[in-house]
């Protein structure tokens, strides 16, 4: 160790540049400009190829990782079934699906809505999303009942009224149980 070396304190998140050495005591100046005295055996020389900025960043990262404990960042998170990873909202109001309903019967409109519902359901299952909210409106309940018939065809789907405060009575939420 010599004057001008970059050193790090062994038992502290502190580093600096050696400015003086006398009788086994070493004076260092931290990146913040503070002077500290340590015994030589309490310091370790850091490779000069690291800048003080990099050294300080490393010290901060080391302190943070020590505070976090044994590598918690890599431990897998346990997923609660109540936690919704991705909620897809599908608005099945016909004016959201096509520009004009001119010349279409109610049967045609229902078929367009059901085709979109099926497409979005397949997309959600394919992307392994857990929840989808189908906004069908209140109306006479024909679309809602057709959706329920569609959902009953799947063993891995549970459906229920969506959040009343957010959607009112005109939406159904499905939960898709994932295999594995």
N, C-alpha and C positions, 0 to 999 in steps of 0.2 A: 504494500500500500504506500502511495506517495501523494504529495500535494497535487491537486488537480484531478485525482481519481474520483469517479462517481461511486458512491457507496450506498448501501442500504443497511438499516439497523435490523439486526436479527429478530429481536423481540418486539418490534414496533413497526407500524406502517409509516415509516419515515425514511426518506432518502435525502442525499445531498452531495455536495462536492467538498472534498477535503481541502481545508484552507490552512491548517496548522497541525503539527505533530510534536509532542513533547512528553518525555518520560512515560510512554505507553498511552497517553491521552491524545485523542484526536478531536479536532474541532472541525465540524462540518457546517456548511450553509445550505439550508433547505431551499427548494424552488421558490418559496415565499420570502426568502431573504433573512430568515431567522438563523442565529448561530446556536449550535448545540455541541456539548462536549460528551464524548463517550470513551470508554476504554477500547483499545484496538480490537480485543477479542469479541466485542459486541457488534462489530461491523463486518460487512462482506463487500468486496469490490465487485462492482457491476461492470459488465462488458461496456467499454467506451463507445461501442457502435450504437447504443441506445441513447436517444436524446433525453434531456430532463423531462420533456413533455411526455414522452412515451413511458418513462420510468414512473412518473406521477400517475399516469393513467393505469399502469400495471398495479401500482400500490393500491389505488382505489378499487380496482377489480378484485384484487386479493382480499381486501378488507370486506368487500361486499360478499364474496363467496364464502368467507369464513363466518360472517354473520348469518348467512342463509343456511349454513349447516351442510351436511353431506349431500352435495349435488342434487338438490331438490328440483332443479330445473329439468332434469332428465327423467324424473320419476313420472310415470303415466298418471294422468288425472283420472280419478274415478268419476264416471259419468252417471249422474242421477237420471232416472227415467223422467223426472219432472222437468229437468233442464232441457230446453229446446235449442238444439244446435242451429237449426235453420228452419224458419217458418216461411213457407211460400204462401203468398196470398194470390188466389185466382179469382178475379172478378168475372162472373159469368153473365153479367148483364149484357144483353145482345149488342147494345150500342158501343160496348168496349171491344167487341169481337169483330164486328163488320161495320163498314161505313154506312150502309143503308139496308133497311129491311123491306124495301119496296118490292112487292110481288111475292113475298114469302108468307107461307101459312104458319100458323102456330106450331104445327108439326115440324116444318122445316127449321124454324127457329130453335125448337127444342133439340133437334138432331145436331145443329151447329153447336149449341151449348154443351151437349153431352159429349160430342167429339172432342171439344176443347178440354172438358173435365177429364176424359180418358187420357188425352195426350199429356196433360199436366200431372196426372197421377202416375203415369208410366215414367215421366221425367223425374219425379220425386223419388220413386222406388229405385230407379237406375242410379241416381246420385246419392242414394242412401240418406235422404233427408228424413227426419223423424216426424215432422208435422207439416200439414198443409191446411190452409183455411180456404174453403170454397164459399165465395160470397154469391148467394143465389137470390137474395131478396125475399120479401115476404109473399106477395102475390097470392095465388090460389094454392100454392104448395106442390104444383105438378113437378117442377124442376127439382125441388127438394126430395120428393119421393123417388124420382128417377135416380138421383144421386145415391140415395140410400140403397136402392136396388143394386147399383154398380158397386158400392162399397161392400155389400154383403157377399159379393163373389170372391172376395179376398179373405183368406184365413188370417193374414197377418195385419189386418187393419181394424182399428177400433174407431168409432166415430161418435161425436157428441156435439151439442150446441156450442158454438164458439163463444168467446167472451162477450157477454151481453153489453158491458159498458163500452166496448170498442165497436162491436158490429150490430148490436141490437138483436132482433130475432131472425135476421135474414142471412145467417152464415152458419156453416157447419165445419167443424175442425176434425181432421182425422189424425190419428197417431199410427205410424207405421212401425211395427215391431221388426227389427232387423235380425237376420239370421247370422250369428257369429259375430 
